[in-house]
Amino acid sequence: MVAVSQARSARVLLLSMSLVSAGSVFATSAKAQDVVEAASDEIVVTADRRNSFGADYVQAGTFRDARLIDTPLTVAIMTRSLLDAQQARSINDAVRNTAGVSQAQINTSIYSNLAVRGITLNNFTNVRWNGVLPVVNLIEQPIESKNRIEVLKGAAGLYYGFATPSGIVNLVTERPELTPLTRVELQGDINGSVGVHADVSRHFGTAGVRINAGTSILETGVRRTDGTRSFVTGAFDWKPADSVQILLDAEYIYKTITEPTEFSLTAVNGTITLPPLLSPRQNLGADWMQARGRETNLLARVNYDFAPGWRLAGAVGRSYLTRDRAYSSFGRYDPVTGNGTVTVAQTTGNDYTNIVYRGDLSGTIATGPIEHSVLVGMAFQTRDGNVPTAVRQNVVQNLYNPVVIPYQASPPRIIPNPTRTEDLGFYVFDRASLGDWLQATIGWRKTRYTDVSRTSSYEVKPDTLSYGVMVKPVRWVSVYANYIEGLEPGPIAQQIANNAGEILPAAVSRQKEAGVKIEPFAGLLLTGTYFHITRPSAYLNSANVFVQDGEAVYEGAEFSASGELGKDLSITASAMTLSARQQTGAASVVGKRIENAARFSGSVFAEYRLRAVPGLSLSAGMFWVGRRAVNALNQGYAPGYETYGLGLAYRFDLLGKRATLRAYGDNLTDRRYWASTGSSLLAQGLPRTVRMSLSLDL
């Protein structure tokens, strides 16, 4: 990676300083308080509308607590109402409601491994907790304790430092409420899963506490797969003085589940023939091939309003995960006879620790007709990884007549190459508005990034720049354009690669985006976006080595609608067209489509509340993903697919208490499809599932 020159750095800094002094920053006089909050670490989801598929405010990044229509970025928000209507149990269940999101490489049994706009999320940096803490996303995060899930699409290097330009998935936890809440929920599905979830909130003067806890027995509908999970999430808010706010969050997650064996594809004469789509309930592995993980997330934030319009904010957080894993893939098979080999890679004690420290100063200044907000801050993030040596064994298996695979004990824990990365960043961000019709943004970040292990060590000090403009010809329409430089941590070679576990160099990506947002009436937001992303490309080459080589270009258009059409109909819909290709690099990949990047994807989901039957709601949805290349060489393609869902909710009184019965059927047609691919891996989608719950407010 080549850092920006010193001359350019000086120009960027001078430009930032001149804009601050000239007042070229975003703010609006009618929303001065919102602007102060937008530059802080405060999470104010209680100010947003409730019981809706749409949202008015965003909680992630530098535009936190700004109105969505005033945010010059592509942001998709999955509200609590939407998550409940679909009985979402994973991040994947939630974010499939926004176009361009797909599963990547593996199944989602243990965690949601995702790609956005064809770019795979980095599971150490791209999933955030309450807009700050980078959680280790190698275990499924509990959805029941989240108020909303946001997807801030594209590059976000200014505020979040090194993260792939796929976007930030922000998990916003439930906060204490002013009124007492005690809710118990029973959960289950037709596969045999059963669980219980409790949600308790209390307020004591200037302080409040909220606890979410749950435990479940898991069945996926796939043979020889089962598991358990449990979690406890706590939130504590306290205002010891009018000018001081303290927010504490803690979470413990445990999950163990069998990972169904997926397919490892091999080309014959340069072509990959995909295996037949057999019953999605089939599993070529054994029930002892489990992934077992424990994670603890801790986050503390303090906001101090030391003067009118000015705030100091600080945060510190830690995410720690340890897991054992028995990952398996079926390959080198004969499609006629079905004879092949299951390769099992077992590891014990995969440990990862993310730590973040963040502090910033924000405030508003008026210079003549221009009002501006300034955000100046520093962030320091570290990641320590201990990846044990995988012990591998090969077992004969048959695709059409699977045999029982004997148990293999877990191997001893040997750490050949512990790693540590550090990301220290200083950033300046200005937002300016001239009345209600024009706003401009500019930001600059200086970063020192190091990656040290026993086998390699490197340091880079890039400068990155972002700027944009937005025009509002009328109150309910905004048009924007921006340029953002992103920072990417080095990707890690997957288990099937000959250089498994190797961390590749960090890199810089560049994004251009233009869009329009329309709010034709209160409660409904329509968006249209064009984007162009250039980034260094990493892929599994023909020698089965994971390499970083050349540049890839992602260009496309996205459309969305979310909110309410009248009092009785809620809707969320999205669609994306994407051209993702390898622009430079090895001759074998130049011009090829990026793996797992569908040209077309989208979703539509609606809920209708029947006036004739008070308390009854009916819902329906469709989700589709287009054809995707299975590897960087485009030697095979996973066909596109559509799945359909139906649901209902009935709210009624039970023994004088408010109760809600919900049911949602997913993949109702029992469609057989390939849900995830990439790096010559292939995983089948889950069979038809109906999830149910009964909640009671005590």
N, C-alpha and C positions, 0 to 999 in steps of 0.2 A: 504494500500500500504506500502511496506517495502522499505525503502531507502537503497542504497548501503552502505556498512560498511565504517567506517572512514579509515580503513586500505586500502581498495580498492580505496577510494577517493585519498589517498596520492599516491598510486601507479599510478593512472591515471594522476594526476597532474605532478608527476615526469616524467612519460613517455612523456607527452606533452612537458614539458620543455626540455627534452633531445632531442626530435625530432626537436624542434626549433633550439637548439644550434648545432645539427648535420646537419641541413639543410634538414631534411626529410619532405619536403613540396612540394605540386604540383605547377609547373609553367613550362613554356617552353620559351627558349631564344628567339624564333622567335615571341612569343606572349607576351612579357613582359608587354606591355601596356594593352593588354586584361586582363592579370592577375590582374593588379592594379584595373581595372574597375570591374572585377568579385568580388572583395572583398569590393566593395563600394555600395552605394545606388543609383548610377546613372543608369538610364534606357536609353539604347541606341538602341531602336528598329529601328531607321532610318538607322542603319548600316546593318540591315538584308536585305535579298533579298525581292523584292516586287512581287506582282502578281503571287504568288506561293501557292500551298497547303503545302509546306514544309518550314522549317525554319532552319537556320544555328546556331542560338544562343538561349540560354535560359535566361529568365529574373528573375526567382524566386530563392530564397534561397541563400546558400553560393556559388553556382556556377554561379551567375548572370553574364551574358555576356560571359560565356565560350561557346565554340562550343559544340553542342549537341553530336557529336561523341566523344568528350573528357570529357563528363559528365558521371560519373559512377552511374547513377540513371535512373529510368524509367520516361521519360518526354514525354508527348503528347502535341502538340501545334496546336491549331485551329487558322489558320491565317485569316486575314481580307478577303482574296480572297475566302476562304472556307465558312466563315460566310455569305458573300454576295451571293455566289452560292446557298446556301440552304435557303436564306432569314431567317436566324436565328433571333428569337425574345426573346429567353430566354437562360439561362445557360444550361438548359437541351437540348435545340435544338443543342447547340454547342458540349457539351461533350459526347453526344451519339456517336460521331465519334471515340471514343476510347473505346476499349473493357473493360468489367468489370464495366461499369458505368450503373446504373439503377436508376429509380425513387424509392423512399422509402416511404411507409406508406400512403402518401396522394397524391392527384392530384397536378398538377403544376400550378393551376390557379393564385394563389397569389405569389408563389415563387417556386424555384426549390429545393426540398428536395431530396438529392441524396445519393447514396451509391457507393463506389468505392472498388472493390475487396471484395464485400460483407460487407463492414464496412461503416456504416452511417456517413456522414460528420457532424461535429459539426458546426451548423450555426452561432456560435459566434466566432469561432477561425480558421476554415479551409478555409474560403473564404477570400482572401487578395486582396487589392487594390494596384497596382503598387509594389507588392512584400513586402509591409510593413504593411499597415493598415488592421486589421481584421474587415471587414464590418459586420454589423448585417444583415445576409442573411435571413431575414424574409419578404422581399419584393423583387420582381424581379428586378435585376440590369439591367439597359439599355444596350443593346448590341451594339446599333448604335454608341456609343461613345468609343468603345473599339477597339484598334488596333489588339489585339489578346487575346486569352484565353489559359492559360497553365494549365495542370494538372501534378503536380509533385507527382507521386504516391508513397505511402508508408509512413513510419515514417519520420518526419521532426522536431524532438524535439530539435535538436542542435540549430537551428537558430530561429525557431518559437515558442519554448516553448510548452505549453500544447495545443495539437491538436490531434484528433484521427489519427491513422496510416493509414487511408484511403488515405490521401494525401492532398496536398494544391491545391486549385483552384485559380489561380492568374489572376486577371482582369487587363490588361495593357491598360491604356487610350491612346487615340490619343494625340500626342504632336504637338506643332507648327511646321510648315514647312517653309523652306526658301522662297519658291515661294508662292504668294498669292493664297488662295483657297476660293471660295464661291460656295457651293453646296446645292441645294434644292432637297428634295426627297419626292415624294408622295407615300403613302403606302396603301394597302388594301388587303382584302381577300374575298373569296366567301361567307363567313358567314355574311358579312356586316361590318367588321372592316374597319376603314378608319383613316388615320393619315398623318402628315407631319413632316419632319425632316430637320433641317438646320445644316450645318457644315461650319464654317468660321474660317480661319487661316490667321494671319498676322504676319510679322516680322519687327521689328523696331530696326535697328542697332544690339546691343548685346542682345536684348530681343525679345520674341515672345509670342503670345497669340493665343489660339484656343478655340472656343466655339462650343459645340454641344447642340442642343435643339430640343425637339420634343413633340408632343401631339397627342393622339389617342383616338378614340372611339373603345371599344373592344367588339367583339362578338366571342364566342368560338364554335358555332355550337351546343351547348347543350342548351336545352330549359330552359327558365327562368334564364339565366345567361347573364349578360352584365356588362360593367364597363367602366372606363376611366383611362388613365394614362398620365403623363407628366414628363419631366425631363429637367434639365439644367446641363451640365458638362463643367467645365472650366479648362484649363491648361495654366500656365504661366511659361516660362523659361527665365532666365536672367543670363548673365555672366558679372558681374561688373568688373571682372579682369580675366586674363588668368587662374589664379589658383583657381578661385571661381566660383561655379555654384549653382544657387538657382532654385528650382523647386517647384511650388505651384499648388495644385489641389483642386477643390471644386466641389461638386455635390449635387443636390437636386432632390429627386424622390418622386413622388406621384402616388399612384395606388389604385383604388377601384374596386372590382369585386366580383361577386357572386361566392362563393365556392360551386360547386355541391356536393350534399350529397353523401357520400361514404358508404361502407358497414362495419358494425361491426359484426364479425363472432363469432358464438357460437358453441361449440362442443356438440354433442349429443352422449352419450356413447363413448366418447373419439375420435370421428370423426367429422370433419367439412365437410359439403356438401356445396360446393360453389353455390351461386345463378346462375341462367341462365344468359348468356350473351345476354341481350336484346339490343335494339337500343342504340348506344352510345350517341344519342341525348336526351335520356330520363334523367330527373332530378327529384328525389323524394323530393327535397327541394323546397324552394321558392326564388324569386328574391331578397327579402329583406335580405337574409342571406349573407351579404356582409362582406368581409375583406377589411378594409380601412386603409392604412398606409402611413406615411410620413417619409422620411429618409434624413438626411444631412450627407455628408461625407466631411471631411476636412483633408488635408495632406500637410505638408511643409517639404522639404528636402534641406540640404545644404551640399555641398562637397567642401573641401578645400585641394588642393594639396600643402602642405607646404614645400615639398622637392621632388627632383626627385625620383619617384617610391613610394612615401608615401602620404597617404591621411587620413584626418579626415572627417568623415561623421556623420551627425546627422539628425534625423527625429522626428517629432511629428505629431500625427494625432488623429482625433476623429470621431467616427461613432455613430450617434444617431437616433433611430427609435422609433416612437410611432404609435400604431395601435389599432383599434377596430376590433373585430372579432365575427362572428356568425358561429361557426363550427358545422356541423351536420353529424350524421351517422345514417344509417338505420339498425336495428338489431332486434333480437328476433322474426324472421319472420317464417311463415309457407311456405315452398317452394311449396306446393300444392295450397293453397288458395291465397298466396301472402300477407296475413295480417301480419303486423309487426308494429314497432314503430320507429319514427324518434326522436332522442334525439338531442336537440339543446343546445349548451353551448355558452353563450354570455359573452364577457368580454369587458370592456371599458377602454382604456388608458393603454395598455401594453407598458411599456417604457423600453428601453434598451440603455445603453451607453457604448461603448468601447473606451478606450483611450490608446494610445501607445506612449512611449518615447524610442528612440533607438539612441545609439551612438557607433561608433566603430573606431578603428585605423587599417589601413591595409598598407602593404608594402611588398617589395620584397628584398631578400637578396641572394647573391650567395656565396656558400661555396665550393670551388673547382669545380668539374664537376656538382654539384647539385645546382639547383636554387629552391628557395622556396618563397612562399607567406605566410604571417602571418595575421590572422584576429583575433583581440581581441576586445570584445565589451560587452556592457550591454544593456538589454532591460527590460522595465517595462510596463506591461499591466494591466489594470484594467477593470472590467466589473461590472456595476450596473444594477440590474434588478428589475423591479416592475411589478409583475404579479398579476392582480386583481383576486378577487374571481369570479369564473364562476357561473353564474345563469343558471340553467338547467331546461328544460321543455321537457316533452314527449308528442308526438302527434301521434295519430293513422294514419297509412298510409298503402297503398296497393301497392305491387311491380308491379302488372300488370295493375292496374287502379288507378294511383295516383290522390289524391285529393288536393285541394288548402289548404295550411297551413296558418292560419291567422297570421297577423303581430304581433310581440312581441317587445315592446319598449326596447331600450338598458338599461341595469341595471346601477345603480350608481357605481361609482368607489371606491372599497374598497381594499386596499393593505394589506393583512394579514401578509405577510412575505417578506419584501424587502431583497435582497441578494446583496453581494459584493464579488467579487473574485479579488485577486491580484497575479500576476505572475512576480516575479523579477528574472532575470537570468543573470549570467555572463558566457561568453563562450570564448573558445580559439579554433581556427581552423587552421590547417597547411595543406598545399598542396605542394607536392614536385615532381620534375621530374628529371630523369637522361636522358638527351638528349630528343629525341622525342619518345622513345619507352617504358619508364617505369614511372609511377607516383604512388604516395602513398598519402593517406589522413588520418588524425586523428583529432578528435575533442572531446572536453569535455565541459560539461555545468553543472553548479551548480545553482540550482533553489530553491527559497522559494515561495511556493504556499499556499495561504490562501483562505478559503471560509467561510464567516460569514453571518449568518441570525439570525432571532429571535429564531429559533428553534434548530439551530446547529452551531457549529464552529469547524473548524479543520485547522491544519497547517502541511505541509510536506516539507522536504528539501532534495529532491533526487539529486543524481549525475547521469548523463547519459553520455554514451560513444558512439563514432562512429569511425570506421576505415575501410579502404579499400585499394585495390590495383587495378591498371589497366595497362595492357600491350598492346602495339601497335606493332605487328610484322611487319606491313606495314602501310603506312600513312593512308590508307582507311579502316582499320580494327582495332577495339578496343575490348578487352576482359576484364571484370572487375568482382570483387566480393567485397561485403561489409557487414558490420554488423552495425546496427543502433538501438539505444535504443530511444524509443519515450515516450513522456509524454502526458497523456490524462486527460482532465478536466472531472469532474464528470458529467455523462449524467443526463438529466432532465426527470422525469416521464411525459409521455404524458397525454392528457386530459382524455382519457378513463380509466386510471389506478385509483385504489382506493387511491393511494398516489400521485395523479396528482400534478405536480409542485415541488416535492421533488428532491433535487440535491444529487446524489450519490457521494461517495468519488472519488478522483482523483486516477490515476493508472499509471503504467509503462508498456509499450509494448516492444517487442523485434522483430527485423526483420533481416533476412538473405536474401541476394539477389545476384544473379550472372547473367551476361548477356553478349551479344555480339552485337556490332553495326558495320554495314558494309555500306560503301558508294561506291557502284560499279562504279558510275560515278557522276560527279557534279550534284547536284540537287535532288538526290534520296537517302533516308536513310532507311535501313532495320534494324530492331532490333528484338532480341529474349531475353527473360528474364525468369528466374526461381526465385520464391520468397517463403519465409516461414515466417509467422507472428504469434506470440503468444501474446495474449492480454487477460486481464480480461473481462469476459462476463457479459453483462447486458441485461435483457429480462423481459417480462411480464410473470409471473409465473401462475400456475393453480389457484391461489387464486386472480388473477387479480391485483397483486402487482408488481410494477416495481422494480426488485432487481438486485444487482451485486453479482454474484455467480460463482465461478469456472473460468476456462480458456478456451478460444476458439483458435483453430488453423486454419489458412488460408494458404493453400499451392497451388501453381499453376504455370502455364507457360503462357506467353503472347508473341504475335508476332505482328509486325506492319510494314507498308511500307508507306512512305509519300514523296511527291515531284512530279517531272515531268519525264515522259517517252518521251523524244523528245520535240520538240517545241510546239506540239499541244495537248498533253494529260497530264492532271494533275490527280493524284490519291492519295487517302488516304484509307488505309485498316488496320484492326486490328482483332485479335481473341484472346480469352482467355479460358483456361480450369482451373477450380477452384474446389478444395476440401476444404470446410469450415465446420468444425464440432466442437461440444462442447466436449472438452477433459476431463474436470473435472467439478464437481459441483453436483447439485441435481441429484438423480438417474433418475428422470423423463426426464432429458434432456441430460445426458451423452451419447455420440455417435450420437446424432441427428445432422442433417444438420442445419447450421445457417440460420435463416429466411432471405428471400429475397436475397439469394446468389445462383445465377444460376451456374450450372456446366459449361455451355458453353454460350458464348456471343461473339458478334463481329459486324463488319460493313465493308462495302466497298462502296466507292463513287468515281466517276470519272467525269471529265469534258473534253469534246473534242471541240477544236476550229476548225471550218470548214474553210479550205483555199478557197474552192469554193465560199463561201459567207462571205466576209470580215466583221468582227465584230460579227458574229453569233457563239454562243457556246451552246452546248447541254450537259446535265448532267444527271446522273442516279445513284441511290444508293439503297442499301439494309441494313437493320438493324435488328439484331435478338438477342433475349434474351431467355435463356432456362427456364425450369421449376424451380419454387421457392417455398420453404416452407412458409406458411402464418404466422407461429408463431414458437416459440422456441420448442414447443412440437411436431412439425411436424404433426399436426392433420389434415392438408389439404395442397394441393399444387395448386398454380396458374400455369396453363399450359404455355409453352413457346409460343413465337409468332415471326413473321417476319412482317416488314412493308417495303414498297417500295416507292421510290420517283423519280420524273422526273422534270427536270428544263431546262430553256433556258435563255440566256442572249443575247441581241442584242445592240451593241454599234454603234451609228450613230450620224450625225450632225443634230441639230435641230435649225434653225434660226441662223446658224453660231456658235452654242455652242455644246460642247460635251454632248451627252445624252446617257443614258443606260436604257434599258427596261429589267426587270427581272421578271420571274415567276417560282415558284417552287410548285409542288404538293406533299403533304405529305400524307402517308397512302392511296395511290391511289386506292387500292382494297377495301377501306372502311372496313378493317379488324376489327372484334370485338375481343378485347383482354383486359386482366387485366394488366394495365401499372405499378401499384405499389402495394406493399403489405408489411407485417411486423406488428408485435404486434397485430395479428388477425384483421387487417384492410385491405381493398381492394378497389381500385379505378380503374374505367374503363378508357381505353385510349380514346383519342379524335377521332371524326369521320374524314373522308377525308376532307382535307383542301388544298386550293390553295392560296398561298400568292403571291402578285404582288407588284412591285414598279417601279417608273419612276424617275430617278435622272437626274438633269441638272446642269452642271458646268457653272456658270454665269461669 
